[in-house]
Amino acid sequence: MLASDMKNGNPGKLSTSGVRSPVKLAKVPVKDFGLNAALKAQSDPSFEVKPRIFEEFALTGRVAIVTGANRGLGLEMAIVLAELGAKVYAIDLPDSASSEFAAAAKYVKRLGSSLEYRQSNVTKQERISKTIDEIAAENDGRIHVCVAAAGILGIQADCTDYPADMFKEVMDVNCNGVFFTAQAVAKQMKQHDIAGSIIFIASMSGSVTNREMNWIPYNASKSAVIQLARSMACELGSAGIRVNSVSPGHIRTKMTAGMLDGEPELEAFWASLNPLGRIGAVHEVRGVIAWLAGDASTFCTGSDIIVSGGHTIW
Ligand SMILES: NC(=O)c1ccc[n+]([C@@H]2O[C@H](COP(=O)([O-])OP(=O)(O)OC[C@H]3O[C@@H](n4cnc5c(N)ncnc54)[C@H](O)[C@@H]3O)[C@@H](O)[C@H]2O)c1
């Protein structure tokens, strides 16, 4: 449609070449789910009638990577992906995994899945890329899911005094690290024609500023993560690769435990800032990760999903 047509009230024609940037149209998937399954069952008595929603969530035979998964939210997300049947690789900084991780890996093995640990550093582009390439090579190039959860909070300090080194470090891990991870994964997905799902762990701090918490680089880095997800979603959509972010609210993990334990009234203050009147538990991010990782969310990309007990709505 020409700009002059718009001015003249002429709706014009949708063109796939010329004025609008050419879009390669993709096929709309047709699946025997829901009403389609009901109609098929009506016309074909041999059609197996069973709930299909579990298939949409299943990750059987898929490979997943989770950064920052030696503990906390990352480890919980790694477990849920393994529960859904994925072969999961956890990436984190320490040379060897934590005792919590060892317990999780044993538990996952008993469930019939696998959870392996790989040491790496998301801020080192070559290093994280090599780690991801190695995981891909072990799996015939197939990486279907990536959760980039590695992150740091930094210290609290007034914006006027915030130390430059700490500012740079927070941006490096939370923003550059997420980008380097996703970049390496997306390269593998494109090369092997995998319509994968990449999930960034941002924070509600990327959309609102936490009241009375002076951690400016954290907030700025998480806004960047949300925008990285949108931008990568635009570039990778034509390859069928989806990129979304999840933004948790206040949750007790080792990241927040130091503050919560050191200031007994803080948990009640944080809890008072959302309509549910409490902070979150680590397991409360499982559902959204399961949904975004699998086929139940195939039309969702570039979204930021806030899981905060409603903190951002008032
Ligand atoms: N806990 C919360 O209230 C909360 C709220 C919103 C968002 N988040 C986000 O969720 C994610 C997980 O947070 P958490 O609360 O589980 O924190 P956590 O500190 O328990 O876990 C973070 C993990 O990231 C790893 N990590 C840090 N730097 C790394 C690097 N350079 N390379 C590889 N791994 C690295 C750490 O070693 C650690 O295992 C973070 O991105 C955090 O910002 C947490």
The ligand as an ORCA input file, in Angstrom:
! r2SCAN-3c Opt
* xyz 0 1
  N      15.017    -14.354     42.809
  C      14.268    -13.376     42.349
  O      13.502    -12.738     43.126
  C      14.306    -13.004     40.897
  C      13.326    -12.123     40.431
  C      13.335    -11.759     39.087
  C      14.295    -12.274     38.241
  N      15.242    -13.116     38.720
  C      16.228    -13.596     37.760
  O      16.211    -15.006     37.701
  C      17.515    -15.491     37.356
  C      17.941    -16.522     38.395
  O      18.007    -15.864     39.655
  P      18.077    -16.615     41.063
  O      17.235    -15.850     41.979
  O      17.870    -18.064     40.862
  O      19.592    -16.271     41.436
  P      20.816    -17.183     41.910
  O      21.875    -16.229     42.322
  O      20.359    -18.193     42.899
  O      21.223    -17.943     40.573
  C      21.898    -17.306     39.528
  C      22.861    -18.289     38.906
  O      23.517    -17.641     37.811
  C      24.878    -18.049     37.827
  N      25.741    -17.094     37.125
  C      26.066    -15.837     37.514
  N      26.953    -15.302     36.673
  C      27.195    -16.237     35.707
  C      28.035    -16.279     34.554
  N      28.832    -15.245     34.229
  N      28.032    -17.386     33.792
  C      27.240    -18.456     34.122
  N      26.441    -18.477     35.215
  C      26.424    -17.382     35.997
  C      25.208    -18.110     39.318
  O      26.405    -18.846     39.552
  C      23.954    -18.752     39.887
  O      24.032    -20.149     39.927
  C      18.420    -14.265     37.295
  O      18.557    -13.845     35.962
  C      17.651    -13.235     38.108
  O      17.977    -11.921     37.750
  C      15.265    -13.497     40.020
*
